[in-house]
Amino acid sequence: MIDFLFTVFGAVAVVCALAMVFARSPVYGAIYLIGALGAIAGIFLVLDAPFLAALQVLVYAGAIMVLYLFVIMLLNLGRDPGFRWWKNWRTYAGLALTGLLGYAAFTQSARTMSVRPPRGAQASFRVYDIARHMFRDPTMVFLIEALGVLLTIAVVGAVYLARRFTPEEQAAVRSAETTDASAAPTSLPEKPTNT
């Protein structure tokens, strides 16, 4: 049963990831990405890591995807006018390379492919151990804080780029541009001659 669930969640994750890549609407692409992240959370549950599954759903499929959808809708991105990927040779080269890499990875891991951890393996997925590692290591605390600052900067930048100027602001910018253009000298001043 575990192997079956692992295969189902893996297939859902791959299908949602491919649908995200080929989606023409950015909003649909973000929704497919939420499906892929949810399937990865299901894989974590199958692997007996409920804390990682909860983090996957809360942090990635929850908070970060809400941020992505907010930015996409704020920028008012429409549908892609139509890149004809099936007519481009790079598409087929990328698919062939992906297939070769997937085949190589599958053949290398076919002997050791198992969902269950080996006997005697002591993987610690307890909340206490993960929290102790995260908050006692100063490097990890710094990385978490830096990630929060980076996400805040990204949201502020997206809001600024998507800002719609009022007609008064547009007129002020135009008048400033024309004033700067008229104040600029049309020709270089002549050099004074020493006589």
N, C-alpha and C positions, 0 to 999 in steps of 0.2 A: 504494500500500500504506500509506503514511504517513497519507493522508487517511482511509482505511478504519479504521485502528487508532485514530486520533484520535476518529473518530465512535463507535466501539465503546466506548472508555473513557469518553467523554463521556456516552453513553447509560447505561452502567452506573452512573456517578456520579450522574446525575439520578434513576435508578430507585431506587438505594439511599438517596438523600437523601429521596425521597418516602416510601419504606417506613419510614425512621427517623421521619419526622414522624407518620405514621399508625399506628405500632406501639403496641399497648396495653401491652405489657410494656417497662419501661425497659431491661431486659437485652437484649431483642431490638433495641430502638432503638439501643443502643450498638453492638451487633454490626453492624447495618446502617450505622452511621456509620463503622465500621472498613472496611467494603466501599467506601463512598464515598471515604474517604481513600486506600485502595489504588488505586482507579481514577484519582484525581488524581495519584498517583505514576506510574501508567502514562502519563498525559498528559505528565508531565514527561520521562519516558523518550523518548516520541515526539518531543518538542520538543528532544531532544539536550541534556538537562540532567540527567545521571545523579547528580550530587551532590545536587541538590534532591530528586530522587526518593528517594535513600537517606535524606536528612533527613526527608522526608515519612513514610517507613515507620518509621524508628527513633524519631523524636520524637513525631509525632502518632498514627500507627496503633499504635505500640508503647507508649511510656512514658505518654503522656497518656491514651490509651484504657484502659490497665491501671489508671490512677488512677481514671478514671470508673467502670469496672466494680467496682473495689474499694469505692468510696464507695456505689454503688448496692446492692451486696450487703451492705455493712455496715449501711446504713439499712434493709435488708430491705423494699424497696419491692415491693409486689405488683402485680397487674394493675390497670389502670384500671377502675373500676366501670362505665364505659361512657358516654362523652360521645358523643351521637348527632350527629356532625358533619354528616351529610347532611340533618338537619332544621333546621340553623341558617342563617340568611340571610347571616351574616358569612362562612361558608365559600364561598358562591357569589360574593360580592362580592370576596373575596380571590383566588379563582381567575380571575375576570374581569379584575381589575387586573393579576395576574401575566401573564395571556395578552396583555393590551394592552402591557405593558412589554416582554415577550419579543418580540412582533411589531415594536414600534418599534425595539428593539435589533437585531433580525435585518435589518430593511429598511435601517437605517443602515449596518450593517456588511457588507451583501451584496456591495458592490463590492470591498471590500478583504479579504474573507475568504480567508485562506491560512494554511496551517500552517507553511510554510517562512518563515524570516525573509528580508527583502529583501536583495538583493546589496549587499555593502559594509557591512552592519551588523556592528558589533563588540561583540556581547554576550559578556561574560566570565563564564563559569560554571566557571572553574578553581578548584580548592579553595584554592590559594595566594591568589588575589585576594580570594575571599570571606573567608578567615580573616584576611588582612591588614586588610580593611575592618572586620571585627568586633572585632578585638582591639587595633587602634591607635586607634580612636575611643573616647574615654572615655565618651561618652554611650551607645554601644552596649553597652559592658561593664557600665555601671550598669543598663541596661534588662534585660540577661540576668540579672544578679544579683537585681534586683527581681522578676523573674518567678519565679525559684526560691524566693524568700522568700514570694511570694504563694501559690504552689502548696503550700508547706509549711504556711502558715497555713490554707489551705482544707482540707487533710487533717486537721490538728489539730482544726479546728472540726467537721468531719464526724464524727470519732471521738468528740468530746465530746457532740455532739447524739445520736449513736446509742448512747451508753453505757447499759447496762442497770444499774439500781441494785439492789443486794442488798436483801433484806428488812430487814436491820439499818439500812442507810442510809435506806431509805424510812421506817422507824419513827423514826429520828432527825430526819428532815425534818418529819414530822408532829408530833412532840413539840415541835420548835422553833416550828412555826407556831402550835400551841395555846398555848404559853408566851407568845409575842408577842401573841396575841390576848387572853389573860387579863391580861397586864401593861398593855395599853393602857387608858387611862381610858375609862369608858363615857360620861362627860359632862365637859364643860369645867369647870374649877374656877371658882368664883365670884370676882368681883373684890373685893378688899378695899375696904371703904368707909372713907373718912377721916372720923373723927368728932371 
